[in-house]
Amino acid sequence: MEKPDWVSWDDVCECIRKANVVNDKQGFHMLFSNITPDEIAKKVKNGTCFVALHNNKVVGTTSFVISKVRSWCLNGKVICFCYDGILPEYRGTDVYLGLRKIKLDKVNKTGIKKKFFTTAEDNKTVIKINLKFGFKLVQFQPTGEGANYYSVTMVKWEDGCPFPDWFLRCMFNLSKFVSKSFFKPDYKFRFWFN
């Protein structure tokens, strides 16, 4: 459901933090795992936050924001999926899938035809689910300062992908080669050229 007013941003952040403890134990620190309630409220202002509740406790959350993007694969107004988190004890119970479905229903009502998100390259379950939803892998990149994993970007064009599959695979594999050859996961150069 959409986050009701009685669910605080503190509750949403706590769910994200607890969900990412598992990621930390598996060796990768998600950049947004320490987001503050004020930061998430501000960032989701032009979008929507969804929560899954069990006994009035937030057990899962996801959001989307509307933003303008200019890249080789996206141009203009897009939907960015963000701030996902499922409590460890609720993983494997279709909470993520349920949240994803209600989020897509709301997103489709915006009329914006392009959607994207970024996740860790090792987040195989999320990648697999979203491939089934029609998303395509388009870019591989270092995540950024403070992260110890690489990310993948997935995009869905509701009015049809403007690129052939072979081209997307080529661009994805090229970005993976460049990223792993020249950058560490935290976006630092592997080599310093003098």
C-alpha positions in Angstrom: 0.0 0.0 0.0 1.0 3.6 -0.3 2.7 4.8 2.9 -0.1 6.0 5.1 0.5 9.2 7.2 0.7 7.2 10.4 3.7 5.3 9.2 6.7 7.5 9.9 9.8 8.0 7.7 11.7 6.7 10.7 9.8 3.4 10.3 10.7 3.3 6.6 14.4 4.0 7.3 14.5 1.4 10.0 13.2 -1.2 7.6 15.8 -0.2 5.0 18.6 -0.3 7.6 17.6 -3.8 8.9 17.1 -5.1 5.4 20.6 -4.1 4.5 22.2 -5.7 7.5 22.0 -8.9 5.4 23.7 -7.2 2.5 26.5 -6.0 4.8 27.0 -9.6 6.0 27.2 -10.8 2.4 30.0 -8.3 1.8 28.4 -5.3 0.1 27.3 -2.0 1.7 24.4 -0.4 0.0 24.9 3.3 -0.3 21.4 4.3 0.8 21.3 1.9 3.8 22.0 4.8 6.2 19.6 7.3 4.7 18.0 9.6 7.2 14.2 10.1 7.5 14.6 13.7 6.4 16.6 12.7 3.3 14.2 10.1 2.2 11.2 12.3 2.7 12.8 15.0 0.7 13.9 12.7 -2.1 10.6 10.9 -2.4 8.6 14.2 -2.4 7.9 14.0 -6.1 7.2 10.3 -6.1 5.5 7.7 -3.9 6.7 5.4 -1.1 5.0 2.0 -0.6 5.1 -0.2 2.5 4.2 -3.7 3.3 2.8 -4.1 6.9 2.4 -7.0 9.2 0.7 -6.2 12.6 1.2 -2.5 11.8 5.0 -3.0 11.5 6.8 -2.0 8.2 8.3 -5.3 6.9 9.0 -4.0 3.4 9.3 -0.8 1.5 9.9 0.6 -2.0 9.6 4.0 -3.6 9.8 5.7 -7.0 10.7 9.3 -7.9 10.2 11.2 -11.1 13.3 12.8 -12.5 14.9 14.1 -15.7 17.8 12.0 -17.1 20.1 12.4 -20.0 22.2 9.4 -20.9 22.8 7.1 -23.9 19.8 5.0 -23.2 17.4 7.4 -21.5 16.4 11.0 -22.2 13.8 13.2 -20.6 11.3 12.4 -17.8 11.8 9.0 -16.2 10.7 7.0 -13.2 13.5 5.9 -10.9 12.8 3.0 -8.6 14.6 3.4 -5.3 14.8 2.6 -1.6 13.8 -1.0 -1.6 14.1 -3.0 1.6 12.5 -6.2 2.9 13.2 -7.4 6.4 15.3 -10.6 6.4 12.6 -12.7 8.0 10.1 -11.7 5.2 12.4 -12.5 2.3 11.1 -15.3 0.1 7.5 -14.5 1.0 6.7 -12.5 -2.1 6.7 -9.2 -0.2 9.1 -7.8 -2.8 7.0 -9.0 -5.7 3.8 -7.7 -4.1 5.3 -4.2 -3.5 6.7 -4.2 -7.0 3.3 -5.0 -8.5 1.5 -2.2 -6.7 4.3 0.2 -7.4 4.1 -0.6 -11.2 0.3 -0.1 -11.1 0.8 3.5 -9.7 3.8 4.2 -12.0 1.7 3.2 -15.0 -0.9 5.8 -14.1 1.8 8.6 -14.4 2.0 8.2 -18.1 5.8 8.2 -18.0 7.0 5.4 -20.3 10.6 5.0 -19.2 11.6 3.4 -15.9 15.0 2.5 -14.4 16.7 1.4 -11.3 20.2 0.5 -10.1 21.1 -2.5 -7.9 24.1 -4.4 -6.9 25.5 -6.8 -9.5 25.2 -9.7 -7.0 21.6 -9.0 -6.3 20.6 -11.9 -8.5 17.0 -12.3 -7.2 16.1 -8.7 -7.9 17.7 -8.8 -11.3 15.9 -12.1 -12.2 12.5 -10.7 -11.1 12.9 -7.5 -13.0 14.0 -9.3 -16.2 10.6 -11.1 -16.0 8.9 -7.6 -15.6 10.5 -6.6 -19.0 13.5 -4.6 -17.7 16.8 -4.9 -19.6 20.3 -4.7 -18.3 21.9 -1.6 -19.9 24.9 -0.5 -17.9 27.5 -1.8 -15.4 29.3 0.7 -13.3 31.3 1.3 -10.1 28.8 2.3 -7.4 30.5 5.3 -5.8 32.5 6.4 -2.8 32.0 4.2 0.2 30.6 1.2 -1.7 32.4 -2.0 -2.2 30.4 -3.5 -5.0 29.6 -2.8 -8.7 26.1 -1.8 -9.8 23.9 -2.6 -12.8 21.3 -0.3 -14.2 18.1 -1.9 -15.6 15.6 0.0 -17.9 12.2 -0.7 -19.2 10.6 1.2 -22.1 6.8 0.8 -22.0 6.5 1.8 -25.6 9.1 -0.6 -26.8 12.9 -0.7 -26.5 14.5 1.6 -29.0 17.6 -0.6 -29.3 18.0 -4.2 -30.5 18.9 -6.8 -27.8 22.3 -7.4 -29.4 23.2 -3.7 -29.0 22.1 -3.6 -25.3 24.2 -6.7 -24.6 27.2 -5.1 -26.3 26.8 -1.8 -24.4 26.3 -3.7 -21.1 29.4 -5.9 -21.6 31.5 -3.0 -22.8 30.6 -1.0 -19.7 31.4 -4.0 -17.5 34.8 -4.5 -19.2 35.7 -0.8 -18.8 34.4 -0.6 -15.2 36.2 -3.6 -14.0 39.4 -2.8 -15.9 39.8 0.8 -14.8 37.8 1.3 -11.7 37.4 -0.2 -8.3 33.8 -0.6 -7.0 34.0 2.7 -5.1 34.8 4.5 -8.3 38.5 4.9 -7.6 41.0 4.3 -10.5 42.8 1.0 -10.4 45.9 2.7 -11.9 47.2 6.2 -11.6 48.6 7.6 -14.8 51.4 10.2 -14.5 
